[in-house]
Amino acid sequence: MMLAIPESDVNCPVSWRARPGSFVSLMSLYESNYIRLAALVPPAVMWPLAPVSEAAVSHVPGDCPLHLRIEDRSRYTTTLTLTYLFEDDAGTLCDPDLRIRVYHDARLAEAHACARWHRHAVLAALRSELARALGERWLRNMMLNKWLDYCAERGHRFAAALG
């Protein structure tokens, strides 16, 4: 059974006790990540038993192709990677190369891994700015949250059936 997902994370409840970097605010950030990710990737694609292929690319004018790959599916979670691919003399570089675990029952999305160094100047600046004030888990998930917002603003969307 899939539940309706809010169109926006504006109404994510945050406890009055929450402060940046706290467990409560981190869980609110995971909820916001889930809502933002669902705007890009239809929930039917992320759902563990969805009969879809494992990779897709979103193309929009004026931005790099956005690559999605389903890494693992289980009853309650889906793990995926979301990245841009850059070509240079050394070969193909994935950046920001975010590995995301989606918790379907809790409706949360957590950035499990993120490239430590970024080739793209905007991503490098964002990571540098956040690193001064926040821990690694908070940093990865703020990076995911801001990047998902950026991708949605650029118009990226993945089709209901990946191909």
N, C-alpha and C positions, 0 to 999 in steps of 0.2 A: 504494500500500500504506500503510495507516494502522497505526501502532503503538499499543499500549495506553498510556494516560496514567495515571501514578500518581494515586491519590485525594487525596494530600496532598503538600505540598512539604517536609514534615518531614525527609525524607532527601535533600534536594538536597546533593550533595557540595560542600563549600567547602574550598579549599586552606588549609593552615596558614599560607600566606603572605598570605592575603586580609585586607584591612583595609577598613573602610568607605570607600567612594569609590574604591577601587582597581579596575582593570580586571577582576581575577578576581572580586571580590565583585559587580561590576556584572553580569557574565555569570551569576552565581548568582541574582541578583535577576531577570534576564530569564527564567531557567528557572522560578523560582518564579511569576513573572507568567503564564507559559504554563500552568502547572498550575492556577493559580487561575482563569484565564480559561476553561480547558477545563471547569471545574466549573460555570460559568455558561452557556457556549455549547458545545453538542456539537461535537466535532471534525469531524463530517460537514458541519456548517454552515460552519466556517472553511476546510475543505479547498478548494484552488483550483478544482477542477472540480466542486464540489457543485452540483447542479441545484436551487438554492433562490432565492427572491426576496431582495431586497437590504435589507429592513428588518424589524424586529420590536420589540415592546414587552413587557416583563415586568411584570406587575401582582402585587403582594403587599399584604396588609392592613397598614396602619400605615406605609407608605413610599411615596415618589413612584414613578410609573411609570419604569422604566429603559428607555431607548431605545438600540437597536443598529442601526447602518446599515453595510452593507458598502460601502466606497468603491472598492476596487480588488482585483482578483484577478489573480495571475500564477501561473506554474508552481510557484514556491517560496514565494510570500508572499501574504498577504491583509492588506489595510489596512482597518480598521474604526473607527468612532467609537462611543463609549459615553458616555451622558450622561443627566442629568435635564433636563427642560424646566420652566422657571418662567415664569409669566405675570405681567406687571405693566403699568403704564400705557404703558411704552415698547414693549411687545410681548413676544415670546417670548425668553427668555434660556436658553442652554444652559450648564449648569454641572455637573460640572467640564469637560465638553467635551474628553474625552481621545481623541486619535487614536492608534491602536495598530497597529503593524505586527507581524504574526505570521510568523515564519520557520519554515515547516513542516519543512524538512529538519533544522534544528538544534534544533527544538522550543523556541523562544525567543519571547517577546513583549516588545516594546519600546514604551514610551510615546513617540511621536514628537513630540507636541504636547499641551499642556495649557493651559487658560485661565490667564492670568497672575494675575488677581484673581478671587476667588471670592465669590459672593453668599451662599452657604450658610456659616453661622458655623463649623461643624465642619470643613469643607474649608479655609476661610481660616486657622483656627488650626493645622491640620496643616501646611499649606504654610508658614506663618510659622515654625513650630517647626523644620521641616526646613531652611528657607532659611538659618538661622543657621550651620549646620554643613556643608552639602553643596553640590556643584556642581549646575548645571541638569539635566544628564542623570540624575544620581543622584536629584535631587529629583523629577523627573517620574515616574521609575519606582518610587520609594518611594511616591509618591502613588497611582499605579496599583495597586501591590501592596496597600496598606492599604485602598483603596476596593473592590477586588475582594473582599477578605476581608469587608468590611462588607456588600457586596451579597449575598454568599453566606450570611452569617449572617442577613440579613433574609429569605432564602428565594427570592431572584430566580433564575430559570432561564429559558432560552429553549428553545423546542420544537425538535425535530430538523429540522423543516421550517418555515422562517420564512414568515411570511405578511403 
